[in-house]
């Protein structure tokens, strides 16, 4: 009886969420800590551009995994690969905490080579997680894929909360010789402590995955399906996959058999392509386009507006994923309207960024409320959309989840690369200066 709780579905859900938390927590942590890091490292505010390039090079991992799946289907042991990249992430985060501020001289200039090197390793792990963690979840029933996306939401929320507790970006406007200038406040704890927090979170994620692979899950009692229900499922194109019946995970051998078997129906139907395109577009917006301009949309209204948008937006992510546990919107029309509604709020936020540093309703609480609410709704709608599409693709088989991860990563990469020249080369967006009336 003492071991029954350990085999319960609730523990499986908790371990799945903690396992998924490790997927993107490294890159999210690096981004939220940048305002502190750039004041120490010699690259200064050129560092975010370098970080974007390193994350782009991290896509070498997904490319290698995809080629392996294509050239040697069923030969790649996902479980061992996940253990390897998790161990790599834990080691890199520990070394980052120790050596992040060390510099080396290259061609007569000081460079933060250790920070850049460990950042690349962590980016490689995060990018590769999209094409390894998601396909691994094929072993579990569909409800666990929703828990997985809740965990991915926590990978953004936890670093944000810790960074706020650290006091990242807090400043005071002080007058000196008749001139007002910003003075940044000292953080509550140093950067290395924040990176040790990252090390602990990655270790918890790795331990959770180890527990998932070692424990025995108690079967979930299910009602036998009625003939009419089965016919309705077949009619709607949602027939349960034979490897996913019941509440227990399937074995490694069963997944490899699933990979090697030719599908009964081709995966590349118009409906599945539609789902993948929606997934790529939503990730391009949520992981590439909008995060690149978040400071331009919020900081003209004040640092508090920026913090509220980041915090409540990151809370909206796991909340939307949790709602998907109870209601899954399956119709193509409904998903299209959902993405269109999210696109409206995305367009409003991009317009605010384009009008920075003098957006509409500046100095008005209505303007602050609109930008914060827009970030919450935008993040919530697209987070729900991603969970629903992930759930629907889970029903299509192991290969579908692999393509799900590929399109998530491809969309994120395209979104980030499309914004890089606009921000760093052509300077389309203008920043608001602290403690200055930018619109007088």
C-alpha positions as CSV (number, residue, x, y, z in Angstrom):
1,X,0.0,0.0,0.0
2,X,2.9,2.3,0.8
3,X,4.1,2.2,-2.8
4,X,0.7,2.8,-4.5
5,X,1.0,6.6,-4.2
6,X,4.3,6.4,-6.1
7,X,2.5,4.5,-9.0
8,X,-0.5,6.9,-9.1
9,X,-1.4,9.1,-12.0
10,X,-0.9,12.2,-9.9
11,X,2.7,11.4,-9.4
12,X,3.1,10.7,-13.1
13,X,1.6,14.1,-13.9
14,X,4.0,15.8,-11.4
15,X,7.1,14.1,-12.7
16,X,6.1,14.8,-16.3
17,X,5.7,18.5,-15.5
18,X,9.1,18.7,-13.8
19,X,10.7,16.7,-16.6
20,X,9.3,19.2,-19.2
21,X,10.3,22.2,-17.1
22,X,13.9,21.4,-18.0
23,X,13.3,21.7,-21.7
24,X,13.7,25.5,-22.1
25,X,14.5,26.7,-18.6
26,X,18.2,27.3,-19.5
27,X,17.5,29.8,-22.4
28,X,14.7,31.5,-20.5
29,X,17.0,31.9,-17.5
30,X,19.8,33.4,-19.6
31,X,17.4,36.0,-21.1
32,X,16.0,37.2,-17.8
33,X,19.4,37.5,-16.3
34,X,20.9,39.5,-19.2
35,X,20.2,42.9,-17.7
36,X,22.6,42.0,-14.9
37,X,25.1,40.1,-17.0
38,X,25.6,42.8,-19.6
39,X,26.8,45.3,-16.9
40,X,29.8,42.9,-16.1
41,X,30.8,41.2,-19.3
42,X,32.9,43.1,-21.9
43,X,30.4,42.7,-24.8
44,X,27.9,44.8,-23.0
45,X,24.6,45.3,-24.8
46,X,26.0,43.4,-27.9
47,X,25.6,40.3,-25.8
48,X,21.8,39.7,-26.6
49,X,22.7,39.6,-30.3
50,X,25.4,37.0,-29.6
51,X,22.9,35.0,-27.6
52,X,20.4,35.0,-30.4
53,X,23.0,33.7,-32.8
54,X,24.1,31.0,-30.4
55,X,20.5,29.8,-30.0
56,X,20.2,29.7,-33.8
57,X,23.3,27.5,-33.9
58,X,21.7,25.3,-31.2
59,X,19.4,24.0,-34.0
60,X,22.3,21.8,-35.1
61,X,21.0,19.4,-32.5
62,X,17.4,19.0,-33.9
63,X,18.9,18.7,-37.4
64,X,21.1,15.8,-36.3
65,X,18.2,14.1,-34.6
66,X,15.9,14.5,-37.5
67,X,18.5,13.1,-40.0
68,X,19.0,10.1,-37.7
69,X,15.3,9.4,-37.5
70,X,15.1,9.7,-41.3
71,X,18.2,7.6,-42.2
72,X,17.9,5.0,-39.4
73,X,14.2,4.8,-38.2
74,X,13.8,3.1,-34.9
75,X,17.6,3.0,-34.2
76,X,17.8,6.1,-32.0
77,X,17.3,5.4,-28.3
78,X,15.4,8.5,-27.2
79,X,15.6,7.6,-23.5
80,X,19.4,7.4,-23.5
81,X,19.7,10.6,-25.7
82,X,17.5,12.5,-23.2
83,X,19.7,11.3,-20.3
84,X,22.8,12.4,-22.2
85,X,21.5,15.9,-23.0
86,X,20.2,16.4,-19.5
87,X,23.5,15.4,-18.0
88,X,25.2,17.8,-20.4
89,X,22.9,20.6,-19.3
90,X,23.5,20.0,-15.6
91,X,27.3,20.1,-16.1
92,X,27.2,23.2,-18.3
93,X,25.0,25.1,-15.8
94,X,27.4,24.2,-12.9
95,X,30.4,25.4,-15.0
96,X,28.4,28.5,-16.0
97,X,27.8,29.4,-12.3
98,X,31.5,29.1,-11.6
99,X,33.1,30.6,-14.7
100,X,30.4,33.0,-16.1
101,X,32.4,36.2,-15.4
102,X,35.8,34.9,-16.6
103,X,37.2,36.5,-19.8
104,X,40.0,35.6,-22.2
105,X,41.9,37.9,-24.5
106,X,41.3,37.2,-28.2
107,X,43.0,39.4,-30.9
108,X,43.8,42.0,-28.2
109,X,40.2,42.3,-27.0
110,X,38.6,40.9,-23.8
111,X,35.9,38.3,-24.6
112,X,33.6,36.3,-22.3
113,X,34.4,33.0,-24.0
114,X,33.3,30.7,-21.1
115,X,29.9,32.4,-20.9
116,X,29.4,32.1,-24.7
117,X,30.6,28.5,-24.7
118,X,28.3,27.3,-22.0
119,X,25.5,29.4,-23.4
120,X,25.9,27.5,-26.7
121,X,25.8,24.1,-24.9
122,X,22.7,25.0,-23.1
123,X,21.1,26.4,-26.3
124,X,22.0,23.1,-28.0
125,X,20.3,21.1,-25.3
126,X,17.1,23.3,-25.3
127,X,16.7,23.1,-29.1
128,X,17.3,19.4,-29.1
129,X,14.7,18.9,-26.4
130,X,11.9,19.8,-28.8
131,X,12.6,16.8,-31.0
132,X,13.4,14.3,-28.1
133,X,11.2,15.2,-25.1
134,X,8.0,15.4,-27.2
135,X,8.4,12.1,-29.1
136,X,9.2,10.4,-25.8
137,X,5.8,11.5,-24.5
138,X,4.2,9.2,-27.1
139,X,4.7,6.4,-24.5
140,X,2.1,8.0,-22.3
141,X,-1.7,8.6,-22.8
142,X,-2.8,11.9,-24.4
143,X,-3.6,13.7,-21.1
144,X,0.1,13.7,-20.2
145,X,1.1,15.7,-23.3
146,X,-1.0,18.5,-21.8
147,X,0.9,18.2,-18.5
148,X,4.1,18.3,-20.5
149,X,3.1,21.7,-21.9
150,X,2.2,22.9,-18.4
151,X,5.8,22.0,-17.4
152,X,7.2,23.9,-20.4
153,X,5.2,26.9,-19.2
154,X,6.9,26.6,-15.8
155,X,10.3,26.8,-17.5
156,X,9.5,30.4,-18.2
157,X,7.6,31.2,-15.0
158,X,10.2,30.0,-12.5
159,X,13.2,32.0,-13.8
160,X,11.0,35.1,-14.1
161,X,9.9,34.9,-10.4
162,X,13.5,34.3,-9.2
163,X,14.7,37.2,-11.3
164,X,12.1,39.5,-9.8
165,X,13.1,38.4,-6.4
166,X,16.7,39.2,-7.3
167,X,15.6,42.7,-8.3
168,X,16.7,42.6,-11.9
169,X,16.2,45.9,-13.7
170,X,15.1,48.0,-10.7
171,X,16.3,51.6,-10.9
172,X,15.8,55.0,-9.3
173,X,15.8,58.4,-11.1
174,X,18.2,60.7,-9.3
175,X,19.1,64.3,-9.9
176,X,22.8,65.3,-10.1
177,X,23.8,68.8,-10.9
178,X,20.3,69.5,-12.3
179,X,20.4,66.4,-14.5
180,X,18.1,63.4,-14.0
181,X,19.8,60.1,-14.6
182,X,18.9,56.5,-13.8
183,X,20.7,54.6,-11.0
184,X,20.4,50.8,-11.0
185,X,19.8,49.3,-7.6
186,X,22.0,46.5,-6.3
187,X,20.5,43.0,-6.8
188,X,19.4,41.0,-3.8
189,X,21.8,38.1,-4.7
190,X,24.6,37.8,-7.2
191,X,24.5,36.3,-10.7
192,X,26.3,33.1,-9.7
193,X,23.5,32.3,-7.3
194,X,21.0,32.7,-10.1
195,X,22.9,30.2,-12.2
196,X,23.1,27.8,-9.2
197,X,19.3,28.0,-9.1
198,X,19.4,27.0,-12.8
199,X,21.6,24.1,-11.9
200,X,19.2,22.9,-9.2
201,X,16.2,23.2,-11.6
202,X,18.0,21.2,-14.3
203,X,19.0,18.6,-11.8
204,X,15.3,18.2,-10.6
205,X,14.2,17.8,-14.2
206,X,16.9,15.1,-14.8
207,X,15.9,13.3,-11.6
208,X,12.2,13.5,-12.6
209,X,12.9,11.9,-16.0
210,X,15.0,9.2,-14.3
211,X,12.1,8.5,-12.0
212,X,9.6,8.3,-14.9
213,X,11.7,5.7,-16.7
214,X,12.3,3.6,-13.5
215,X,8.9,3.5,-11.9
216,X,6.0,1.2,-12.5
217,X,2.7,2.9,-13.3
218,X,-0.5,1.5,-12.0
219,X,-3.0,0.8,-14.8
220,X,-5.9,3.2,-15.0
221,X,-9.3,1.4,-14.9
222,X,-11.3,2.3,-18.0
223,X,-14.8,1.7,-19.1
224,X,-15.0,-0.6,-22.2
225,X,-15.9,1.5,-25.2
226,X,-19.4,1.2,-26.5
227,X,-19.8,0.3,-30.2
228,X,-21.5,3.6,-30.9
229,X,-18.7,5.5,-29.3
230,X,-16.1,3.6,-31.3
231,X,-18.0,4.3,-34.5
232,X,-18.2,8.0,-33.7
233,X,-14.5,8.1,-33.0
234,X,-13.7,6.5,-36.4
235,X,-16.1,8.8,-38.1
236,X,-14.5,11.9,-36.6
237,X,-11.0,10.7,-37.4
238,X,-10.1,10.4,-33.7
239,X,-9.7,6.7,-33.4
240,X,-7.6,5.7,-30.4
241,X,-4.1,4.5,-31.4
242,X,-3.5,0.8,-30.4
243,X,-0.3,1.7,-28.6
244,X,-2.0,4.3,-26.4
245,X,-5.0,2.4,-25.1
246,X,-5.2,2.4,-21.3
247,X,-3.3,4.5,-18.8
248,X,0.1,2.9,-18.8
249,X,3.2,4.0,-20.8
250,X,4.3,1.7,-23.6
251,X,7.8,0.2,-23.8
252,X,10.8,1.2,-25.8
253,X,10.4,-1.8,-28.1
254,X,6.8,-0.9,-28.9
255,X,7.8,2.6,-29.8
256,X,10.5,1.3,-32.1
257,X,8.0,-1.0,-33.8
258,X,5.7,1.9,-34.2
259,X,8.5,3.9,-35.9
260,X,9.3,1.0,-38.3
261,X,5.8,0.1,-39.3
262,X,4.4,2.0,-42.3
263,X,1.4,4.1,-41.3
264,X,-2.1,2.8,-42.3
265,X,-2.9,6.3,-43.7
266,X,-0.4,8.9,-44.8
267,X,0.4,11.5,-42.2
268,X,0.7,14.3,-44.6
269,X,-3.0,15.1,-45.0
270,X,-4.2,18.6,-45.5
271,X,-5.6,18.6,-41.9
272,X,-2.2,17.6,-40.3
273,X,-0.3,20.1,-42.5
274,X,-2.8,22.8,-41.3
275,X,-2.1,21.9,-37.7
276,X,1.7,22.0,-38.2
277,X,1.5,25.4,-40.0
278,X,-0.6,26.8,-37.1
279,X,1.9,25.4,-34.7
280,X,4.9,26.9,-36.5
281,X,3.2,30.3,-36.7
282,X,2.2,30.3,-33.1
283,X,5.7,29.5,-32.0
284,X,7.2,32.0,-34.4
285,X,5.1,34.7,-32.6
286,X,5.4,33.4,-29.0
287,X,9.1,32.4,-29.0
288,X,10.6,34.7,-31.7
289,X,8.7,37.8,-32.8
290,X,7.0,39.1,-29.7
291,X,9.7,38.3,-27.1
292,X,12.1,40.3,-29.3
293,X,10.0,43.5,-29.0
294,X,8.5,43.0,-25.5
295,X,10.8,45.7,-24.0
296,X,9.7,48.1,-26.8
297,X,6.0,47.5,-26.1
298,X,6.2,47.8,-22.3
299,X,9.1,50.0,-21.1
300,X,7.6,53.3,-22.5
301,X,4.8,52.7,-19.9
302,X,7.4,52.1,-17.1
303,X,9.4,49.2,-15.7
304,X,6.4,48.1,-13.6
305,X,4.4,47.6,-16.7
306,X,7.2,45.5,-18.1
307,X,7.4,43.3,-15.0
308,X,3.7,42.9,-14.8
309,X,3.5,41.8,-18.5
310,X,6.3,39.3,-18.1
311,X,5.0,37.8,-14.9
312,X,1.3,37.6,-15.8
313,X,2.1,36.5,-19.3
314,X,4.2,33.6,-17.9
315,X,1.4,32.7,-15.5
316,X,-1.1,32.7,-18.4
317,X,1.0,30.0,-20.1
318,X,0.6,27.1,-17.6
319,X,-2.9,28.2,-16.8
320,X,-4.0,27.9,-20.4
321,X,-2.2,24.5,-20.6
322,X,-4.1,23.5,-17.4
323,X,-7.5,24.4,-19.0
324,X,-6.6,22.1,-21.9
325,X,-6.7,19.2,-19.5
326,X,-10.5,19.7,-19.3
327,X,-11.4,21.0,-22.8
328,X,-9.8,20.3,-26.1
329,X,-11.0,22.3,-29.1
330,X,-10.7,19.8,-32.0
331,X,-12.3,21.6,-35.0
332,X,-10.1,23.2,-37.6
333,X,-12.4,26.2,-37.8
334,X,-12.2,26.7,-34.0
335,X,-8.4,26.5,-34.0
336,X,-8.3,29.0,-36.9
337,X,-10.4,31.5,-35.0
338,X,-8.3,31.0,-31.9
339,X,-5.1,31.7,-33.8
340,X,-6.8,34.7,-35.5
341,X,-7.8,36.2,-32.1
342,X,-4.3,35.7,-30.8
343,X,-2.9,37.3,-34.0
344,X,-5.0,40.4,-33.3
345,X,-3.4,40.9,-29.9
346,X,0.0,40.1,-31.4
347,X,-0.5,42.8,-34.1
348,X,-1.5,45.4,-31.4
349,X,1.7,44.6,-29.4
350,X,3.9,44.9,-32.5
351,X,2.2,48.2,-33.4
352,X,3.0,49.5,-29.9
353,X,6.7,48.4,-30.4
354,X,6.8,50.2,-33.7
355,X,5.4,53.4,-32.1
356,X,7.9,53.2,-29.2
357,X,9.0,55.3,-27.4
358,X,5.7,57.3,-27.8
359,X,2.9,54.7,-28.0
360,X,-0.8,55.7,-27.6
361,X,-2.3,56.3,-24.1
362,X,1.2,57.0,-22.7
363,X,0.9,58.3,-19.1
364,X,-2.6,56.8,-18.8
365,X,-3.5,53.8,-16.7
366,X,-5.7,52.6,-19.6
367,X,-2.6,52.3,-21.7
368,X,-0.8,50.3,-19.0
369,X,-3.9,48.0,-18.6
370,X,-4.2,47.4,-22.3
371,X,-0.6,46.4,-22.8
372,X,-0.6,44.0,-19.8
373,X,-4.0,42.5,-20.7
374,X,-2.9,42.1,-24.3
375,X,0.2,40.2,-23.2
376,X,-1.9,37.9,-21.0
377,X,-4.5,37.1,-23.7
378,X,-1.9,36.7,-26.4
379,X,0.2,34.3,-24.4
380,X,-2.8,32.4,-23.1
381,X,-4.5,31.9,-26.5
382,X,-1.3,30.7,-28.2
383,X,-0.3,28.5,-25.3
384,X,-3.7,26.8,-25.4
385,X,-3.4,26.4,-29.2
386,X,0.0,24.7,-28.9
387,X,-1.3,22.2,-26.3
388,X,-4.4,21.3,-28.3
389,X,-2.3,20.8,-31.5
390,X,0.2,18.7,-29.5
391,X,-2.7,16.6,-28.2
392,X,-4.1,16.1,-31.6
393,X,-0.7,15.2,-33.1
394,X,-0.2,12.8,-30.2
395,X,-3.1,10.8,-31.6
396,X,-1.4,10.5,-34.9
397,X,1.6,8.5,-33.7
398,X,5.3,8.8,-32.7
399,X,6.4,10.3,-36.0
400,X,3.7,13.0,-35.6
401,X,5.2,14.1,-32.3
402,X,8.6,14.2,-33.9
403,X,7.3,16.6,-36.6
404,X,5.5,18.5,-33.9
405,X,8.9,19.2,-32.2
406,X,10.5,20.0,-35.6
407,X,7.8,22.6,-36.5
408,X,7.9,24.1,-33.0
409,X,11.7,24.6,-33.4
410,X,11.5,25.8,-37.0
411,X,8.8,28.3,-36.2
412,X,10.8,29.7,-33.2
413,X,13.9,29.9,-35.3
414,X,12.2,31.7,-38.2
415,X,10.6,34.2,-35.8
416,X,13.8,35.0,-34.1
417,X,15.9,35.3,-37.3
418,X,13.2,37.5,-38.9
419,X,13.4,40.0,-36.0
420,X,17.2,40.0,-35.6
421,X,18.0,42.3,-38.6
422,X,15.0,44.6,-37.8
423,X,16.2,45.2,-34.3
424,X,20.0,44.9,-34.5
425,X,20.8,46.0,-38.1
426,X,18.0,48.4,-39.3
427,X,17.0,49.6,-35.8
428,X,13.3,49.7,-36.8
429,X,12.3,49.9,-33.1
430,X,13.4,52.8,-30.8
431,X,14.0,52.3,-27.1
432,X,12.7,54.6,-24.4
433,X,15.4,56.1,-22.2
434,X,15.0,55.7,-18.5
435,X,14.2,58.8,-16.4
436,X,13.7,61.0,-19.5
437,X,10.6,62.5,-21.1
438,X,10.9,60.8,-24.5
439,X,7.9,62.4,-26.1
440,X,8.2,66.1,-25.1
